[in-house]
Amino acid sequence: MPIIVPKQKGGDPAAASLKQGDPAAAPPTDESKQQQVTTPVAKRYNTILRDFMAYQNQSTMYPEGHTFTEGELLEITPDHIIRYFTMKLYGDGDVIPSGKPIKGSHHTLDYYKKAISSFMPLKQQPWDQGAQTGNPTRAKAVNNFIRRICELEKDEVGSSKKRKSDETPIDLITSPNSSLLASSSTTKKARATDQPSTASNNSNAIISSILHKMQRQNSLTINFLGTLETSIHSYKSTLEANNQSITTELQMLNNSLKQPGTGNNISVPPTPVLPPLALAAASSPGVASPQPRLVAPAQEQSCWFYNHPDGSTRRVPPYWKFPSGTLLELYTLWHLGDPENCISPMKTFSTSDVSFCGKRSRMSLSEARCLANALDREVAKAGRTIDPSISQEELMQLFRLAVNGLDMPLATPTGRQRDIFRLKWSTFTKYKLISKGEEKNKKAEGMQLAHEKTPIDVEGKWVYEHADGSIRKVPSTWTFPMVGLQDMYVLWNCRNEKQQLLPLKTYTSKDVNFLPKGAKNLAEVRGLMNIISNEAARRGLEIKDVMTVPEALTAFSAGVDALNIPVLTPQGKTRNIARTKWSSASRYKQVPIATQAAKSAETATGESTETAESVGADY
């Protein structure tokens, strides 16, 4: 019997002390809640919050018991939470969810959402998109994202109600007859009311019925397993007979291909065999083929050739696609190949071997060769060599040694930390990879540009002196940022204190004319940013000369719809407009002709005015 504890008439002592104004019973603050992680659930919630903040701030995991300030928690937005959710499900926070998640499900996101929400200072207040205040976990964007993940899981897995099949003897064992259960229940009631002798007879009858049914089910199962075993043996015999006939045909073919007068056989290219995953990818349009598994080759590497439908012979099969993985994967395929799938090392490839892969296949092979040669030079400088029989583990060690010797920027143009070992190899082609030793040799040339990197403070404005004697708002080492629309709008309206740069909207063509297409890029960006700012001002937002980052993000969210960029790509995928490059947005925008003409005239007038005033006023 459960023990019932009567409710005390005096009420809850904690509630009574709170009504009497006891200071010790006051509700804890947000910072004290973070420290009270005594229960397992609270510790788990705190771990999720620390992991989320570490990902958001691009830092290492915060120590246990770390307390976040209220200001740090108020800076969290729904976009930060969605990027964190995407990273947890798909391994990358910048991808657009498509297909079943790699790790976790929508239940996982619900738990993360509940954990993060428990630490929000305004967790009881719904999220206000315009004012950017409230509980970000309660925003519609976050709920729509979780609902979208749930729909993707249903599309991938399907409804369990549609998987009904005919009943088999196994189903009879796992799903007992309902009539048996009903009779057992009725018999239990009868045993409570009938005489002892009658109850004993009924019990024996029930046991006898159960044993008969168990015997019948066991017989059906034995017959089913016997039939299944016979089918398997028959299938195995058929495969063995087919394999024997194929072996005989191959022997006859080799005998017929012997050249007269010599004992040598004609070299016949092996027939390409599609792996199951590659066959599925090749038959599905728009699906990239899976990355081959990297296996250390044998002591003597073989050269495999494949016949193609156009009659040519190449080192790769017709279903092969140019690898698009990381630099480590490319370097491994370059020296070791893929012996398991009969692919030779890529360093033996010629342009004719990859000419069928697309328009950029030859250019991609040339770029891959340049990257591999740059890494090989670093390996040679370290006194190491790459043997044909090298293992994959040894090659990975040489790769890390070579990458550390290259001068690769460790930060993105927007200041984010870059993980070199996770970058795609195609990203490395955008940078001029030189060794750190060569960079030291050019130190004398860098000393000549040192004075150009030091800004001159003129009435609170940073300007830089160039080698030609001109004064500009950017140093000579500055490059035009090729970033997304949202990041460009922040750079357009906010001061960059870290790099000591003024907002881009204060620049004129004179400030960027030392760059190729600098003035043209500035004009295109000015047109896009003015359209966004005008739409935000029309909706009641104030567009200041210098804005903070939250103000710029709010204005961007309110005015980006004026560009009328299609939300779907030509392939039918959802386009993330905020992360779309500004150069692509200038092609996709669909502004009405009258509005576009007015904006262009207004932009041209402002450009000429700023150019005339910049000679004396700015400097």
N, C-alpha and C positions, 0 to 999 in steps of 0.2 A: 504493500500500500504506500502511495506517495505521502510524504510528510508535508502538511499544509501549515505554513507559518502565518499566523494572523497578523494583519497590518496594525502597526502601532497607532494609537490614537493621537499621539503627540505629533505625528507627521514625520517627514524626512528631516533629520537633524541638520544636514547640510543646507536644505532649503530654508529652514528656520533661521539658521545663522546668517544666511544671505539676506533674508528679510530684515533682520535686526541690524544690518549694516556692519557685520564683522569684517574687518579688512582682510583677515586671513582667508575668508571664503570668497573673495572677489575672483571673477573669471580670469584665467591666465591670458596673457598677451600672446601675440603671434610668435614672438621670439622665444617665450617660455614654453610654448607648445612644441617648438622644434627641439627643445632640450629634454622634454618629458617623453623619452622614447624607451619606456621600460617594458612595455608589452611587445610580443613578437610582431603584431600587426603594425604598431607604431614604428618599430625598427625597420620593417620592410617598407613602409611608406617613406621614412626618412632616407633609406637607401635609394629609392626611385627618384626622390627629389634631388639628391646629390648627383646622381647619374645624369638627370635631365639638365641641371645647371652646369655640370662639367661639359656636356655636349654643346649647350648653348654658348658658353663662354670660351669654347675651344681650349680647354685646360684639362689637366689630369683630374682623377677622381678625388673629390673632397674627402677629408678624413671623417671618420665617424664622430658624430656629435657636433659637426660644423653648423654654425648658426648663420643664416642669411638675413640680411637687413630687410626692412620693409620696403626700402627703395629698390633693392634688387628684385624683389618679388613683384613690385608694381610695374616693372619694365617688361614683364612677360606678356606676350601677345598670342592670339590664336595661331598666327603663322609659325611662331616658335614651337608651339605644341604639335602642330601638324607635321613640321619637319622632323621633330623627335620621334613621333609615331611612325612616320615613313621610314626612318632609319632603323627602328627596332623591327619593323616587318620585312623590309626589303634590303637592309644593309646599307642604304644610301639615302640621305634625307633630301636629295635634290631630284630624285626620279619621280615620274608620275605613276601612281599605282595602276598596274594592269595585270590581271591574272591573280592566281591564288598567292597569298603572302608566303615568303620563304620561311619565316619564323613567326610563330604566334598566330593569333586570330583577333577578331573583333572583341572577344572576351578579354584578351590581354589588354587591349586599348581601354576598355571600360575600367579595368583595374588600375592602369596607369593614370587614367583621368581622375578616378576617385582619390588616388594617393596624392597627386599634385594639387587637387582642389582643396584637400584638407589643410594645406599650408597657405592658401591665398588670403591676403588681408581682408578682401571684400568678397569672400566666398558666397555670402548670401545674396549678393547683388548681381543681377544678370549683366552680361557683357554689353556695353554700349559701343558700337562700332565707330560712331562719329566722334565721341569724346575719348575713345580708347581707355575706358575705365571699367571696373567691375571684375568679375571672375572670368578669366579667359577660357577656362574649361567648359563654361556654360554657353559659349558662343555657338551660333548656328553653323559656322564653318567647321568647327570641331565635331559637332554632332552629325553633320552631313558627311564628313570624312569617314567616321566610324560606320555610318549607314552604308556608304559606298563599299567599304571593305567587306561588310556582311553580304552585300549583293554579289561581290566578286567571289566570295567563298561559295555561295549558293550556285552561281553559274558554273563554278569549277567542279564542285562535288555532286550537285544535283539533289533532288528531294528523295528522301528514303522511302517515301510512299510509292515511288514509281519503280521500285526494284523488287516487286513481288514476283515470285516464280512458283512453279508447280511444287507441290509437297513431295519430298523424297523420304526414304526411310530414316535419314539422319534427322529430318524435321520432326518425324514422329517421336524420336527419342527426346529431342530438345523441347518439343511442344506437346505436353501430355493432353489427353482428351479431357475436354471441359466437363463432359458428363461424368467422368470418373471422380473429378473433384466435387461435383454436385452430389453424387451419391455418397461420397465420403462425408461431406458436411451433414447430409440428412441422417446418416447412420450415427454420427456423433450425438445429434440431438435425441435420436431414438434410444441410445444407450443410457441417457440420463433419466428416461421415463419408464422404459420397459423393465420387466423382471430380470433378475440376474441370469437365468437360464436362456431367456430369449436374447439378451445382449451377447452372451457367449456365442450362440449360433450365428447371429448376424456378423460378429467379428470374424468368425471362420469363413463365412461366405465372402466377405470383403477381401480377405487375404487371398482366398482362392482365385477371385476375379482378377486381382492385381497380378498374381503370378502368371495366370494365363495370358494376360495382355503383354506382360514383359517377355514371355516366351515368344509370342507372335512378333513383337518388335525386334527381338534378337534374330529371329529367323529371316526377317526382311533385310536386316542389316547385313547378315552373312551373305545372302544372295547378291545384294548390291555390291559388296566388296569383291566377291568372286567374279562378277561380271566386269568390274573395273580393272581387276588384275589381268583378266584375259585380254581386254582391249589394249592395255599397256604393252603386254607381250607381243600382241599382233602388230602394233605400231612400231615397236622396236625391230621386229623381224623385217618389216617392210623397209625401214631405213637402212638396215644392214645390207639388204639385197640391192637397193638403189646405190649405195656407196660402192659396193663391189662392181656393179656395172659401170659406174663412172670411172673407177680405177682402170678397168679394162679398156675403156675408150681412150683414156689418156695415154696408156701404153701404146695403143695402136697409132695414135696421133704422133707420138714421138718417133716411132719407127718410120712413119711415112714422111717425116720432115728431115730425115737424114740426107745430107748432100751426097751426090755420087762421087766416088773417088776419095772421099775423106770420111773420117769417123766422127766429125764434129756435128753437133746438133745446131740447128738454127735457133738463135735466141728469140724466144717468144715472150712478149710482155705479159705479165700476170694479169688475169682478169680482175678488174676492180670489184671489190665486195663492199657493199654499203653496210656500215654498222646500223643496228636498229635505230639509234637516236638520230644518226645522220640521215637515214632513209626517211624518217618522219619529218625532219626539218626540210629535206629537199622536196618532199611532196607537198609541203604547206607553204604557200606563197607568203612572203613577208616575215618568215620566221628564220632567224639566224641559226646557222648550224652550230652544234655544241662544240666547245673547245676540246681538242684532242688531249688525251691524258699523256703527260710527259714521262717517258720511261728511258732509263739509261740504255744506250745502244750496245750492241755486241762489240767485240774487239775489231772486227772487220765490218765496216758499214757497207750495206748493200745499196745499189742504185735501182730503185723501182721505177718502171715506166708503165704508162697506161694509154690504151687506145681511146681516142675521143671520137664523137660522132662526125666531126669534120674530116676524119682520116688522119689527123696528126697524132704524134706520140709525145706525151709530156710526162714530167716527173710527178704529177699530181692527178688524181682521178677527176672525172667530170663534175662530181658533186662537191669538190673542195672549194672552200672560200678563204679569202685572205684573212689571216688572224687579226683580230681587233682587240686583243687583251692588253695586259700590262707589259711594261718593258721587260720584266723578268721572263714572262711567258714567251715573248718574241725572241729574246736572247737564247732561251733554251731550245726553241724550235730552230733557231739559226744554226746552232752548232750540233745539236743532238738529233733533230728531226722528231719523227713520231713513229718508231719502229713497230709499235703495236698495230697501227693502222697502215703500215707499209708506206710511210712518207719519208723521203730522203731529207737530209738537213737543208735548210733553206739557203745556206751559203753556196750550194751547188746549183741553185735555180738560175735560169736565164729569163729574159723578158718573154720569150716564146712560151715558157712553161706557165705563165700567169696571165697571158694576153686575153684569155677567155673570161676572166673574173670581173671585167668591167672597164670603164674608161680610165679610171685612176689606178689600175692594177700595176702598170709599169712604173708609174710615179711612186706608188706605195713601196714597190720592191726597191727602188733607188733610195728612198728615204730610210727604209729598214736597213739597207746595206751601210748607209752613212752612220746611223746610230750604232750598229754593231761594230763598225770599224773604229768609231770613237771609243767605245768600251774596250776593244781589243788593244788600242794604243795605251790606255791606262793600265791594262793588265801587263803589257810589255814593259812599261816604265817601272812597275813594281818587281820586275825580274821574274815573272811567272809566264808560263806558256800554256796553251790549250791543246791538249792531245786529242786525237780522234777517239780514243778510248776513255775519255774523262767521264766520271760519273755525274749524275745530276747534283748531288750534294756538293761536290768540289766546284762545279760550275756556279752554283749559287754563291759560294764563298768568294769566288773571283768576281762575280757580278757586284756584290756589295762593296768589294774593294774598288772596283772601277767606278761605280756610281759616286762614291764618296770623293773621288778625285775630280769630278766634273763640277763646273761652276753653274749650278742650277738655282734659280731664285727660290727661296724657301717661303715666300709670301706672295699671295695673289695681289693684283692691282688694288683690291679693296681692303687689303690688310689681313686677310685670313691666312691661317697656317696651312701650308701645302704638304701633303704626305706623298713624297716622291715615289715610294714603293707601291702605291696604289694608283698612280696616274697611268692613263692609257699611253701606249707608246707613241700614238699620233700626237699627243700633247707635247712631247719632247721635240718634235720637228718644228715647233713654233719658236724655239729658242736656239740661239747660237751656242752650242755646247763646246766650251773650251776648258782645258784643264786649269786647275788652280795654279800650277807652275807657270803656265803661259800668262795667267793673270798677274802674277808677281813680276814677270818680265815687263809688263806694260804699266808698272807702277809709276814710272816717270811720266808717261802720258797722262795718267790719272791725276798727277799733281798739277798739271796744267789746267785741268777742269775743276780743281778743288774750289777755286774762288767762285766758280759759276754755281756751285751747289749751296754756297752760303748766302742766305737771303739778306737783302738790305731793307731795313724797316723804315718806311716812309709814311709817317702819319698813321701808323697802325696797319699799313698794307705791306705785304711781302712782295718784293720785286727782286729780280736776279739780273746780273750783268753777264752778257754773253761774250764770246771771244771776238765777235765783230764789233763790240763796243755798244751794242743796242741794249736797252733795258726792257725786260719782259716780265710777265707775272709768273712764268714757269722757268725752271732751270733747263739747261741744254740737254740734260739726260732724261727729261720728262717725255713720256710717250702718251699719245691720245688713248684714254681708257676705252677699251672695247668690252663693256660690261652690259648687264641687263638694264631694262628700263628703270626699275626701281632704284638700283644702285646709282645709275646715272642721274636720276632726279635728286638724290641725296647730295651727290657731288656738285650738282648744278646750283643748289640753294644753300649749302652748308660749307663752313670753313673746315679745311682739313688741317687740324692742329698738329697732327703727327708728322705730316709731310710739309707743313708750313705753306699751304696753298690756299688762295682765295677761292670763293665760289666760282664755278665755271661760267656763270652767267655774266660775270664782270669782265670776261676775256673779250678781246677783239681779234680780228684777223692778224694784226701785227704780232700778237703774243704767240701765235701758233704757225706763222708762215714759214718757220724753219723746218717744219715737218712735212713730209709728202702727204698731200691731200689734207693738210691741217685746217686750212680755211674752209674747205668744202665740208669736212666732218663737223666743224663748229657750226656752220650754217644749218646743216641737217639736224643737229642736236637742238639748236635754238628753236627751230620750227616745231619739233616734237614737244619740247618742254613748255613752250608758250601755249600750245594747245591744251596741255594738261593744267597749267596754272590758270588759264582763263576759265576753264570749266570749273575748277575748284573755287575760283573767286565768284563765279556765277551762282554757286551753291552756298555762298555766304561765308566762305573761309577767307582769312586774311593772308595774303601773299606778301611776306616781309622781304626786305632786301637781303637779310641774312637770317636763315631759319635754323632751328634746332632739328636734330634727326627725327624725334617724334612728330614735330610739326610738318616736316617734309613728307614723312610716311603717310600722315593723315591727308595731306593735300593730294598726294599721289593716288591714294585709294579713291578719293572723291572725283578726280578729274581724268583718270586713265581711260574711262569708258568713252571719252570724246574722240579717241583715236579710231574707234570702231574696228579694232583688229579682230579677225575671225577667231572664234574660240576653238575651232577644229582645224587640224592640219590637212593637207591634201590626202594623207593616208587614213584620215578618220580618227586620229588620236587627239586627246584633249591638250590644248596649248596653254602652258603656264605663262600668261601675259607679263606678269611681274618680272619673271626671269628671262623673258625673251630679249635677245640682244637688241640694242637700239638701232643697229644697222639693219637688222631684219624687220624691226617695227616700222622703219621708214618706207619699206617696200609693201608691208601688209596693211598699213593704215588706209582707211576709207573715209576721208573727210569730205563733206560736200564741196562742190567746186567754188561756190560763192564764198563760203567760209575759208576755204583754203587760199583763195586769192587775197582776201582781206588780211589773213594772217601773214602771207608772204610779203605783202606791201608793208605791213606794220613791222615785220622783222627787218626788211631792207632799210626802212627809215631809221629804226633803232640802231642798226649796225653802222650806218653812215654817221649818225650823231655821236655814237660812242667812239668811232675812229677819229673824228675831228677833235673831240674833247680829251682823248687819251694822251695826246702829245704833251699838253701842259698840265692838265688837272691831275691826272693819275700819277704822274712822275714829277 
